[in-house]
Amino acid sequence: MLLAADDVSRSLNGVWDLLNRRAQGLRHFDLDFNGLWKSFAAVLVASPAYLALLAAERLSRGEALPGTSLFTDRPLACEAALACFTAWITLPLAGLTLARALAGRRSVLAFVIAINWSNVLASLIFAIPAALFALGLANETLSQVYTFAFAIVVAQMRWFISKTTLCLSGELAAGLVAADFGVESLVHQVLRLWV
């Protein structure tokens, strides 16, 4: 399945609307099984963000030595890839589990598609402080402050998507997003211990 530039443009416009709490942003997505598979291909659009996150992680661990490549430490590269993958999979899985009991099939499709495309924007947003740190334009503390601020923006976007697509109460949507961030954090901690 090919992901056309039009698909990317329309979907990112939809995500921008959802970020700004405009439910009409859902109209930009293909809300069918073809659109579902395309939304999983959206990880390719976000893949440059992985490079910024990996570069920042190498620098924070003191492994960004002159003459070494970005992928010199393969376990660290794998850890960063798994961390990125986790960010793409935890909320859709949690939402699917919850949605089976609460929502219809169409709303589950809309939820997963919107979350997958929102992950493109989230990846690019989180890549900004990582790139600033990796390029020496921000120290590690400032980068972490930016990351925390951006996490709040991403959390409210995911909350709105969960609330709107799955027809959840605000509290239940907040719980879903909080659980997602908790699982992601736990996985990142486990991965750090592993490498």
N, C-alpha and C positions, 0 to 999 in steps of 0.2 A: 504494500500500500504506500503510495506516494503522498507526501505531505507538501501541498502546494503553498506558494507564497500567499495566495489568497486565504487559505485556511488559517495560516499563522496570523495574518493581519486581522481577519475578522475575529478570531478567537482572542487575540490580545486586546482588541477593542472591547470585546465582551468582558474580559477580566478587568479592564480599566473601569468600566461602568460598575462592576461588582465591587471593586475597591472603593468606589465613591458611593456605595450603597444605592445603586440604581438597578433594580431587579430586571429592567428591560435589557440589561446586558446579556441575559440568558438567550435572547433571540439571536445573538451573533453565533451561537454554537450549533453544530449539527447534532441534534439530540436523538441520534439513532445509533445502531451498532457500528456503522461505518465511522461515525463521529467519535465513538468510544475508542476504536482502535487508533484513529488519528490522534486522539488526546494522549494516548500512551507513547506515540511517536514524538510527542512534544518534548520529551526528555532530550532529544537531539538538539532542539533549539536552545535548551538551557545548558548544554554541555560545556560551553566556554566558561561558565561560572565555576565549574569544577576546577578548572586550571587555576583560577584566582584563589579559591579556597585551599587548594593543595599548596600553592606557593606560600600563602600566609601561614599555614600549619607547619611547613618546613622551617620557615623563618622563626616562628615562635618556639620551636624545639631545638633551634640552633643548628639545623642541618643544611641551611642554605649556604653552602661553602662555595667559594670560587672554583670554577672548573667542573662542578657537578651539574647534572641535568635535573630537571624537575622530577623525573621518575627514577632517580638513582636508588632511593629507598623504596623498594617495591612493596614491602608490608605497609608502609605509610600511605603509598598511593592506593593500595587496596582498601585500607581503612577509610580514606577520604571518599573513595568510590562507594563503599558500603554505607557510609554516613549519608551521602547524597541520595542513594537508593532508598534508604530508610525514610527520608523526608518525602519521597514520592509515594511510598506504599502504605505508611501507617494510617493516615487519615482516611484514604479510600477504604481500607479494610475495616476500620472501626465504624465508618459510616455505613458500609454494606451490612455489617452485623446488626447495627441499630435499625437500619432502614427495613430490613426484612420484617421486623415486627411492627414498624410504624408507618411505612410509606409504600406507595405503589411502585411498579417497575419503572415507569417513565421518570419518576422523581429520583430514583436511584441512578439511572443513566445520567440525568442532568447533574446530579451531585458529583459523580465520579468525573465526568467530562469537565465540569467547571473547576473542580479541585485540581485535576491534572494540568489544565491550562494556567490556573493560578500559581501552580508550582514553578512555571516558567518565570513569571514575574517575581515570585519570592526568591528563586535562585539568583536572578539578576540583582535583586535588591540586596541580598546578603553578600553578593560578590563585591559590592562597592566598598564596604569597610575592609574586606579581605584584601582587595587590590590596593587600597590606600596604604594599608600596613605593609604589604609585600613590596610596594614601590618606595617605602620610606617617607610617605606623605602624612602618616599618622603613626603615633606610637601604639603599642599593644593595648594600653588602657583606653585610649580614645577610640580605637577600633572596636573594643568591646562595648563601649557606651553607644556607638553608632549601631552595632549589631543588636543591642537590647532595644533601642528605639525602633529599629526596623522590625524587630520581632513583634512589637506591639501593633504596628501597622499590618503586618501579615496576619496576626491573630485576629484582628477585627475583620479583615477580609474573609478569612476562613470561617469566622463566626457567622458573618452575613450570608455566605454561600450555604453553610449548613442549615441555617435558619430558613432561608428562602427556598432552597431546593427540596429539603426533606420536610418542610412545614413543621419545624420544631419550635418549641418555646425558646425564648432567649436564654433561659437558664440551662436547658438541656443542650442547646447548641454550644454554649460556653463550656459546659462540662465535656462535651465531645472534643472541642479544640484543646482544652486543658489536658485531657487524657492523651491527645496526640502529641503535644509538646512534651509531656512527661515521658511517654514511651520513646520519643526521639532522643531525649536527654539521657535516658537510661541506656539506650543502645550506644550512644556516643561514648558514655563512660565505660561501658563494657569493651568497646573497640579500643579505647585508649589503653586499657589494661592489657589487652591482647597484644598490641604492637610494642 
